[in-house]
Amino acid sequence: MVSVLQNERNRQLAHSGPHIEVHPEHSLRTSTRVWSWVVPWPPPGKKLPAVMTTHLEGRVMSTCVDVYDLRRGLLKRDEDLISKLFTLDPVITLRELDYAMRGSGIQQVPWAWMEEPIPPVRHTQWLVELDRRLRRRIGWAQQRAADLHVLREAYRAGDLSLVLGAAVSMAAKMPGWKDLVVGILDLALSYRQRLIERAQRSSVVSHKGKIYLRDDSQDPECFVDERIPPLTSDLQSLLEKTREALKRSENYDDQLLLEAAEVAQQVLGEDLIAEVRGFEYQSRTLYRTKVHPAITRMIHLPGHPGTLTPRVWSIVTCNFDDLVEQTLRKAGHSFTVQLSRKGEMGGLWGGDRAQPSAVDILHVHGFAPNSSEWLTFPFWETDLVFTARQYEIQYGSDSTFTRKVHESFLVNSPVLIIGSSLTDSTP
């Protein structure tokens, strides 16, 4: 799906409209849609006016900085020249630095312009450090202006991605990570008793992905005992101590939550995702927020080749829930959902199949939707990032779905992060 979306964006790049001149052979961002370096490179030695203009979607932006000189300075690592141009226009300089860092990161740089080419990794590191040094010279307001400039251009060109953190769902009264872990520990402690109650109500009992049929003559408690041994005293004590420690603690780190979730999974096994779904949706009243409709208003179908449509083209979410998907459905949008299933990338379709997908939603920490109609495979095959071991699996290898998303989407296009404190102790 990633390559399909990139190819679609490259086709639009090749059929750019009359307001945009793009020369892919000189662009720092040819793998993204169109707005990378929106004016072509001039022949060496060509003189340019003191004030130049660039066009994007009919808008004209004026700057006293010679953008071509700035780009040459970035390629030739001429810090004196860049510093002088930064003094003239910090916003435009930081914007060009963003394009250069992204282009170098995906190795789409016109290396021929360099007098002494260096490995892409070293050039990217130099650009990142230069960006940090320049930002320290100006105040927050100018830094924010430059970042907003980049985000606005990305959105207008249909090249913006969103990253959604926990606060987006918490605004609708979904549990935060600590509350979710404590709730799952409670469910783990009551798990066996709830299975007995289930067996009393029905002759069909599911446990860890398996279906068991109880004969009417069998005692429900004995039936469960034969298949699910009671908790050992050590595990019971560990669950209770971990739960109480979390409830009392105001200062806790992510590793403690991951380890606590690991304890709960020892009891729940493959039923963990079903318990997460139950705790998120069945034990609370959810509220409508302004956030989800606002995100939906940024979703539009891509335009015809040769046109640009202001839109968000992908959403990367760390949340398990399907609140975004529910809002998109109500708005009449079709979309695709990408997730990790048994270590492999899996895709789901949402909405009317007769319509093209308006956005790609990537659940990098797993997907536990409210409705079972979503999944065409068993819930327990979905890979969650909830326990310490699950975290190590998804972030420990470059080949996992979560790492691939981080490396491709967060480098390939500008992202707007919503609802994240950015204070996680884990990388």
C-alpha positions in Angstrom: 0.0 0.0 0.0 2.9 2.4 0.8 4.4 1.9 -2.7 1.0 2.3 -4.3 0.4 5.6 -2.6 3.8 6.9 -3.5 3.4 5.9 -7.1 0.1 7.7 -7.2 1.7 10.8 -5.8 4.6 10.6 -8.3 2.1 10.5 -11.2 0.6 13.7 -10.0 4.0 15.1 -9.7 4.7 14.4 -13.3 1.4 16.1 -14.3 1.7 19.2 -12.2 -0.6 22.1 -12.9 0.3 25.5 -14.4 1.0 27.1 -11.1 3.8 24.8 -10.2 7.1 24.1 -11.9 8.8 21.0 -10.6 11.9 19.4 -12.0 12.2 15.9 -10.4 15.8 15.6 -11.3 16.6 18.6 -9.2 14.0 18.0 -6.4 15.0 17.0 -2.9 11.7 15.2 -2.4 10.7 13.3 -5.6 9.2 10.5 -3.6 6.5 12.8 -2.2 3.9 14.6 -4.1 4.8 17.9 -5.5 5.7 20.8 -3.3 9.3 20.0 -2.4 11.3 22.6 -4.1 8.7 24.5 -6.0 11.0 26.5 -8.3 13.4 24.8 -10.8 17.1 25.1 -10.4 18.7 27.7 -12.6 21.8 27.2 -14.8 25.0 27.8 -12.9 25.9 31.5 -12.8 22.4 32.8 -13.6 21.6 36.0 -11.7 18.3 36.4 -10.0 16.4 39.4 -8.7 16.8 40.5 -5.1 13.2 39.7 -4.5 11.9 36.5 -6.0 8.5 34.8 -6.0 7.4 31.2 -6.0 3.9 29.9 -6.8 1.9 27.2 -5.2 -1.8 26.7 -5.8 -2.1 30.2 -7.1 -0.4 31.8 -4.0 2.6 34.0 -4.4 5.3 34.1 -1.7 7.9 36.8 -1.7 11.3 36.6 0.0 14.5 38.7 -0.1 16.5 35.5 0.1 18.0 34.1 -3.1 16.5 30.6 -2.7 18.9 29.1 -5.3 21.9 30.4 -3.4 20.4 28.9 -0.2 20.0 25.5 -1.8 23.5 25.6 -3.2 24.7 26.5 0.3 22.9 23.6 1.8 24.3 21.2 -0.8 27.9 22.6 -0.5 27.6 22.9 3.3 28.5 26.6 3.2 27.5 27.6 6.7 28.7 31.2 6.3 26.3 31.8 3.3 23.4 30.0 5.0 23.9 32.1 8.2 23.7 35.3 6.2 20.6 34.2 4.4 19.1 33.0 7.7 19.5 36.5 9.1 17.6 37.9 6.1 14.7 35.4 6.3 14.7 32.8 9.0 11.3 31.3 8.0 12.3 30.6 4.4 15.7 29.3 5.5 14.2 26.8 7.9 11.6 25.8 5.3 14.4 25.0 2.8 16.2 23.1 5.6 13.2 20.9 6.2 13.0 20.1 2.5 16.7 19.4 2.4 16.7 17.1 5.5 13.7 15.1 4.1 15.3 14.8 0.7 18.7 13.7 2.1 16.9 11.3 4.4 15.3 9.5 1.5 18.5 9.9 -0.6 16.8 12.1 -3.2 19.5 14.9 -3.5 21.1 16.4 -6.6 24.5 15.2 -5.6 26.0 16.5 -8.8 25.7 20.0 -7.3 28.1 19.0 -4.5 31.8 19.8 -4.9 32.7 17.0 -2.5 29.8 14.5 -2.2 29.6 12.8 1.2 27.5 9.8 2.3 23.8 10.6 2.6 23.8 9.7 6.3 26.6 12.2 7.1 24.9 14.9 5.0 21.6 14.3 6.8 23.3 14.5 10.2 25.0 17.8 9.2 21.6 19.3 8.1 19.9 18.2 11.4 22.6 19.8 13.5 22.5 22.9 11.4 18.8 23.2 11.9 19.2 22.9 15.7 21.9 25.6 15.7 19.9 28.0 13.6 16.8 27.5 15.7 18.7 28.5 18.8 19.3 31.9 17.3 15.7 32.9 17.0 12.6 32.8 19.3 9.8 30.3 19.4 7.5 32.5 17.4 9.7 32.5 14.3 10.3 28.8 14.6 6.6 28.2 14.8 6.0 30.4 11.8 8.5 28.3 9.8 7.0 25.0 10.9 3.4 26.2 10.1 4.6 27.3 6.7 5.9 23.8 5.9 2.7 22.2 7.2 0.4 24.6 5.2 2.3 23.9 2.0 2.1 20.2 2.6 -1.6 20.3 3.2 -2.3 22.4 0.2 -0.3 20.0 -2.0 -2.1 17.0 -0.5 1.1 15.8 1.1 0.4 16.0 4.8 0.2 13.1 7.3 -1.3 13.2 10.8 0.1 11.3 13.8 -2.5 10.8 16.5 -1.6 10.3 20.1 -3.6 9.0 23.1 -5.1 12.4 23.9 -7.2 12.3 20.7 -9.1 9.3 22.0 -9.0 10.4 25.7 -11.0 13.5 24.7 -13.8 11.1 23.9 -13.4 9.5 27.3 -11.3 6.5 26.2 -8.9 5.4 28.9 -5.3 6.6 29.0 -2.5 4.0 29.0 -2.3 3.8 32.8 -6.1 3.4 33.3 -6.2 0.8 30.5 -3.4 -1.3 32.1 -5.0 -1.1 35.5 -8.3 -2.1 34.0 -6.8 -5.1 32.2 -5.1 -6.2 35.4 -8.5 -6.1 37.1 -10.0 -8.2 34.2 -7.1 -10.7 34.5 -7.8 -11.2 38.2 -11.5 -11.9 37.4 -10.9 -13.8 34.2 -11.4 -17.3 35.4 -14.5 -16.4 37.4 -16.0 -14.7 34.3 -15.3 -17.9 32.2 -17.3 -19.9 34.8 -20.2 -17.5 34.6 -20.0 -17.7 30.8 -20.2 -21.5 31.0 -23.2 -21.3 33.3 -25.0 -19.2 30.7 -24.0 -21.0 27.5 -22.6 -24.4 26.4 -20.1 -22.6 24.2 -17.0 -21.1 25.9 -14.1 -19.5 24.1 -10.6 -19.3 25.6 -7.3 -18.1 24.0 -8.6 -18.5 20.5 -10.2 -21.9 21.1 -13.9 -22.9 21.3 -15.0 -25.4 23.9 -18.4 -27.1 24.0 -19.8 -28.0 27.4 -22.2 -30.9 27.8 -25.3 -30.0 29.8 -24.5 -32.6 32.3 -21.1 -31.1 33.1 -20.7 -28.7 36.1 -19.6 -25.3 34.7 -16.9 -24.8 37.3 -15.5 -28.3 36.8 -15.6 -27.8 33.0 -13.5 -24.6 33.3 -11.1 -26.2 35.8 -10.3 -29.1 33.4 -9.3 -26.6 30.7 -8.0 -23.5 32.6 -6.1 -24.2 35.8 -6.6 -21.7 38.6 -4.0 -18.9 39.1 -1.0 -19.9 41.1 -0.6 -18.0 44.4 2.5 -16.3 43.1 0.8 -15.1 39.9 -2.3 -14.0 41.8 -0.1 -12.1 44.3 1.9 -10.5 41.4 -1.2 -9.3 39.7 -2.6 -7.8 42.9 0.7 -6.1 43.8 1.2 -4.7 40.3 -2.3 -3.3 40.2 -2.1 -1.6 43.6 1.3 -0.2 42.8 0.0 1.4 39.6 -3.1 2.7 41.3 -1.1 4.4 44.0 1.7 5.7 41.8 1.6 9.2 40.3 5.1 9.0 38.9 5.5 6.0 36.7 7.4 5.3 33.5 6.4 3.6 30.3 8.5 0.5 31.1 6.5 -0.1 34.3 3.3 0.0 32.3 4.7 -2.4 29.7 5.8 -4.8 32.4 2.5 -4.6 34.2 0.7 -5.4 30.9 3.1 -8.4 30.5 1.8 -9.8 33.8 -1.8 -9.5 32.6 -1.0 -11.3 29.3 0.3 -14.3 31.2 -3.2 -14.9 32.3 -5.2 -13.7 29.3 -3.0 -14.9 26.4 -4.6 -14.5 23.0 -7.8 -13.1 24.7 -5.9 -9.9 25.6 -7.2 -8.0 22.6 -10.8 -9.1 23.3 -10.4 -7.8 26.9 -9.0 -4.5 25.6 -12.0 -4.1 23.3 -14.4 -4.8 26.1 -12.7 -2.4 28.5 -12.5 0.4 26.0 -16.1 0.2 24.6 -18.4 -1.7 27.0 -17.4 -0.2 30.3 -17.9 3.5 29.5 -19.9 6.1 27.7 -18.0 7.8 24.9 -18.5 11.4 23.9 -18.4 13.2 20.6 -15.5 15.6 20.3 -14.5 18.4 18.1 -11.2 16.7 17.2 -12.5 13.8 15.1 -14.9 15.9 12.9 -12.0 18.4 12.4 -9.8 15.6 11.2 -12.6 14.4 8.9 -12.8 17.9 7.3 -9.2 17.5 6.2 -9.9 14.3 4.3 -10.7 14.6 0.6 -10.4 12.3 -2.4 -7.3 13.0 -4.5 -7.9 15.2 -7.5 -7.4 14.3 -11.2 -3.9 14.0 -12.5 -2.5 17.5 -13.0 -4.4 19.0 -10.1 -3.7 19.4 -6.4 -6.3 18.8 -3.7 -5.6 20.2 -0.2 -5.9 17.0 1.9 -4.4 14.7 4.5 -3.4 11.6 2.7 -2.4 9.3 5.6 -3.1 9.0 9.3 -0.7 7.2 11.6 -2.3 6.4 15.0 -0.9 4.9 18.1 -4.5 4.2 19.4 -6.3 0.9 19.3 -9.8 2.3 18.8 -11.8 3.0 15.6 -13.2 6.4 16.6 -11.6 8.0 13.5 -12.9 5.3 11.3 -16.4 5.7 12.7 -16.4 9.4 12.0 -15.1 8.9 8.5 -17.9 6.5 7.8 -20.5 8.9 9.0 -19.1 11.5 6.7 -19.4 9.1 3.7 -15.7 8.5 3.2 -14.2 5.2 2.2 -10.7 4.4 3.5 -8.2 1.7 4.1 -6.8 0.5 7.4 -3.3 -1.0 7.6 -2.1 -3.0 10.6 0.3 -5.8 11.7 -1.2 -9.3 11.6 0.9 -12.2 12.8 4.0 -10.3 11.9 2.9 -9.3 8.4 1.2 -6.2 7.1 -2.5 -6.6 6.7 -5.2 -4.4 5.1 -8.9 -3.7 5.8 -11.4 -1.7 3.8 -13.8 0.7 5.4 -16.9 2.3 3.8 -18.4 1.8 0.3 -16.2 -0.4 -1.9 -17.6 1.4 -5.0 -15.8 4.6 -3.9 -12.0 5.1 -3.9 -10.2 5.3 -0.6 -9.8 8.9 0.6 -7.1 8.2 3.2 -4.9 5.4 4.5 -5.1 4.8 8.3 -2.1 3.0 9.9 -2.6 1.5 13.4 1.1 1.1 14.4 0.3 -0.3 17.9 -2.6 -2.6 16.8 -6.3 -2.3 16.1 -9.2 -3.2 18.5 -12.3 -1.8 16.8 -15.7 -1.7 18.5 -17.5 -3.7 15.7 -16.5 -7.2 14.7 -17.5 -6.6 11.1 -14.2 -4.9 10.6 -12.0 -7.9 10.7 -11.9 -10.7 8.2 -9.7 -12.7 10.5 -9.7 -13.6 14.2 -9.1 -10.7 16.6 -6.2 -12.5 18.3 -4.2 -12.5 15.1 -3.8 -8.7 15.3 -0.4 -7.7 16.7 -0.7 -5.3 19.7 2.0 -3.1 21.2 0.8 -3.3 24.8 3.3 -5.5 26.7 7.1 -5.3 27.1 7.6 -8.3 24.9 5.2 -7.0 22.2 7.1 -3.7 22.2 10.4 -5.5 21.8 9.0 -7.5 18.8 7.6 -4.5 17.0 10.5 -2.1 17.6 13.3 -4.5 17.7 13.6 -5.3 14.0 13.7 -3.1 11.0 11.4 -5.4 9.1 8.4 -5.0 11.3 5.3 -3.1 10.2 5.7 -0.5 13.0 9.3 0.3 12.2 8.6 0.4 8.5 5.8 3.0 9.0 8.0 5.1 11.2 10.9 5.0 8.7 8.9 5.7 5.6 6.0 8.0 6.6 7.8 10.1 9.1 10.6 10.8 6.6 8.6 10.9 3.4 6.1 13.7 4.2 5.7 16.4 6.8 3.6 15.2 9.8 1.3 17.1 12.2 1.3 15.4 15.6 -1.9 15.7 17.5 -2.6 14.6 21.1 0.9 13.5 22.1 3.0 14.8 24.9 6.2 13.6 23.2 7.5 12.6 26.6 7.5 8.8 26.2 10.7 7.3 27.7 10.7 4.6 25.1 12.0 5.6 21.6 
